[in-house]
Every structure is written in structure tokens, then in C-alpha cells.
Amino acid sequence: MDDAIMNQSLEQVEGKAWPDPPPDATRLIKSVHSLRRKPISRLSVEDLRIMLGQREGLAVLAPRALDIVEENPLAEGDFYPGDLLVAVLNIPEDYWFENPEAVAQLCTVVENTLELDDLEFHFPPEDDIWVSISRLKRAGIIKSDLNL
């Protein structure tokens, strides 16, 4: 990802500044508002997990998350090893259909995950990972020749 983009916030990249959240907003809503103002380079694994889970800034944040899980499929936010991977795998299908270069990287991530073999040893929610991979495979996003 371009350094110029990495040093900007999601609000700056998208050109959309959100107003402050209402006083009675949930912690999640307050977090999302705050994370939109944080430089992308400073977003943690947990920050990315939150934003992807809320479908915020996918065009900008999904490539960053893919880079992280390509290096370490079990990158961990606050929940469990692989929670960022689960968030990436649950990005809506239309994102993948619109971004073939991201699909190629996703396939590499899936292959790297398959090489881990027994995920149970690493304590992620193994079923969530395999179910999400199978769903993307059935949708034709992930190559059908990957063995699950």
C-alpha cells in the first residue's frame, strides 16, 4: 500500500468526515468513529478486525488486512488467533468479485492457512475459518482446486 495513503486516516482517503458520534452511542460506534480518524499505518490488528466487521473502508482496509494475514494467517486481535482472518473471510462477496487482485492474495492466504494443517493446535475457531473458506469456494471466489 502506498505510503501516502498509509499516513492518512480513512476519513482523509475517502474524503468523508463523519460527525462525532451521539453521546448515547455504543462503544462499538464510538470506536468506529475514532478509528476512521486514525492514520491507517497505526491501525492495529484489532482495529482492522473491528472495521472489517463493520464493513467500513473495505476498499482501503481489506488490502492492509490481507497483507497481514498473508504473512500470519493467525494474526490475533483481542479475541483469538485468526480473528483477523475470520473478518477477512467474512468480507462480502461483492468486494471479492470487484477486486480480482485481492482474490489472488486471498487464495495465497488460504493456501498458507491450509499449510498450518491442524488449526485446533493454534486455538482459533477452526470451524469458522473452514466454513467461511468453503462458502467462498462455493461462491466461486476461491479456486475449487484448493483441498479443504
Contacts in CASP RR format, 6 or more apart in sequence:
PFRMAT RR
TARGET T0000
AUTHOR 0000-0000-0000
METHOD contacts of the structure
MODEL  1
MDDAIMNQSLEQVEGKAWPDPPPDATRLIKSVHSLRRKPISRLSVEDLRI
MLGQREGLAVLAPRALDIVEENPLAEGDFYPGDLLVAVLNIPEDYWFENP
EAVAQLCTVVENTLELDDLEFHFPPEDDIWVSISRLKRAGIIKSDLNL
1 40 0 8 1.000
1 63 0 8 1.000
1 64 0 8 1.000
1 67 0 8 1.000
5 13 0 8 1.000
5 40 0 8 1.000
5 60 0 8 1.000
6 39 0 8 1.000
6 40 0 8 1.000
6 41 0 8 1.000
7 39 0 8 1.000
7 40 0 8 1.000
7 41 0 8 1.000
8 39 0 8 1.000
8 40 0 8 1.000
9 36 0 8 1.000
9 37 0 8 1.000
9 38 0 8 1.000
9 39 0 8 1.000
9 40 0 8 1.000
10 35 0 8 1.000
10 36 0 8 1.000
10 37 0 8 1.000
10 38 0 8 1.000
10 40 0 8 1.000
10 51 0 8 1.000
10 56 0 8 1.000
10 57 0 8 1.000
10 60 0 8 1.000
10 61 0 8 1.000
11 17 0 8 1.000
11 18 0 8 1.000
11 36 0 8 1.000
11 37 0 8 1.000
13 40 0 8 1.000
13 60 0 8 1.000
14 57 0 8 1.000
14 60 0 8 1.000
18 33 0 8 1.000
18 36 0 8 1.000
20 33 0 8 1.000
21 29 0 8 1.000
21 30 0 8 1.000
21 33 0 8 1.000
25 33 0 8 1.000
28 50 0 8 1.000
28 54 0 8 1.000
31 50 0 8 1.000
32 50 0 8 1.000
32 51 0 8 1.000
32 54 0 8 1.000
32 56 0 8 1.000
35 43 0 8 1.000
35 47 0 8 1.000
35 50 0 8 1.000
35 51 0 8 1.000
35 56 0 8 1.000
36 56 0 8 1.000
38 47 0 8 1.000
40 60 0 8 1.000
40 61 0 8 1.000
40 64 0 8 1.000
43 51 0 8 1.000
43 61 0 8 1.000
43 64 0 8 1.000
44 77 0 8 1.000
45 68 0 8 1.000
45 75 0 8 1.000
45 76 0 8 1.000
45 77 0 8 1.000
45 83 0 8 1.000
45 84 0 8 1.000
46 77 0 8 1.000
46 78 0 8 1.000
48 61 0 8 1.000
48 64 0 8 1.000
48 65 0 8 1.000
48 68 0 8 1.000
48 84 0 8 1.000
48 87 0 8 1.000
49 77 0 8 1.000
49 78 0 8 1.000
49 79 0 8 1.000
49 83 0 8 1.000
49 84 0 8 1.000
49 87 0 8 1.000
51 57 0 8 1.000
51 61 0 8 1.000
52 58 0 8 1.000
52 61 0 8 1.000
52 62 0 8 1.000
52 65 0 8 1.000
52 84 0 8 1.000
52 87 0 8 1.000
52 88 0 8 1.000
52 90 0 8 1.000
52 91 0 8 1.000
53 87 0 8 1.000
53 90 0 8 1.000
55 91 0 8 1.000
55 92 0 8 1.000
58 91 0 8 1.000
58 92 0 8 1.000
58 95 0 8 1.000
62 88 0 8 1.000
62 91 0 8 1.000
62 95 0 8 1.000
62 99 0 8 1.000
62 102 0 8 1.000
63 102 0 8 1.000
63 105 0 8 1.000
65 84 0 8 1.000
65 87 0 8 1.000
65 88 0 8 1.000
66 88 0 8 1.000
66 102 0 8 1.000
66 105 0 8 1.000
66 106 0 8 1.000
66 109 0 8 1.000
67 105 0 8 1.000
68 75 0 8 1.000
68 84 0 8 1.000
69 75 0 8 1.000
69 82 0 8 1.000
69 84 0 8 1.000
69 85 0 8 1.000
69 88 0 8 1.000
69 109 0 8 1.000
70 105 0 8 1.000
70 108 0 8 1.000
70 109 0 8 1.000
70 112 0 8 1.000
73 82 0 8 1.000
73 85 0 8 1.000
73 109 0 8 1.000
73 112 0 8 1.000
73 113 0 8 1.000
73 116 0 8 1.000
74 81 0 8 1.000
74 82 0 8 1.000
74 85 0 8 1.000
74 116 0 8 1.000
74 122 0 8 1.000
74 124 0 8 1.000
75 81 0 8 1.000
75 82 0 8 1.000
75 84 0 8 1.000
75 85 0 8 1.000
76 82 0 8 1.000
76 83 0 8 1.000
76 84 0 8 1.000
77 83 0 8 1.000
77 84 0 8 1.000
80 123 0 8 1.000
80 124 0 8 1.000
80 125 0 8 1.000
81 122 0 8 1.000
81 123 0 8 1.000
81 124 0 8 1.000
82 122 0 8 1.000
82 124 0 8 1.000
82 129 0 8 1.000
83 124 0 8 1.000
85 109 0 8 1.000
85 113 0 8 1.000
85 124 0 8 1.000
85 129 0 8 1.000
86 124 0 8 1.000
86 125 0 8 1.000
86 128 0 8 1.000
86 129 0 8 1.000
86 132 0 8 1.000
88 106 0 8 1.000
88 109 0 8 1.000
89 129 0 8 1.000
89 132 0 8 1.000
89 133 0 8 1.000
89 136 0 8 1.000
90 132 0 8 1.000
93 136 0 8 1.000
93 139 0 8 1.000
93 141 0 8 1.000
95 102 0 8 1.000
96 102 0 8 1.000
96 103 0 8 1.000
96 106 0 8 1.000
96 136 0 8 1.000
96 139 0 8 1.000
96 141 0 8 1.000
97 141 0 8 1.000
103 141 0 8 1.000
103 142 0 8 1.000
106 136 0 8 1.000
106 141 0 8 1.000
106 142 0 8 1.000
107 142 0 8 1.000
107 143 0 8 1.000
107 146 0 8 1.000
110 133 0 8 1.000
110 142 0 8 1.000
110 146 0 8 1.000
111 146 0 8 1.000
113 119 0 8 1.000
113 129 0 8 1.000
113 133 0 8 1.000
114 146 0 8 1.000
114 147 0 8 1.000
114 148 0 8 1.000
116 122 0 8 1.000
119 126 0 8 1.000
119 129 0 8 1.000
120 126 0 8 1.000
130 148 0 8 1.000
133 142 0 8 1.000
133 146 0 8 1.000
133 148 0 8 1.000
134 148 0 8 1.000
136 142 0 8 1.000
137 143 0 8 1.000
137 144 0 8 1.000
137 146 0 8 1.000
137 148 0 8 1.000
END
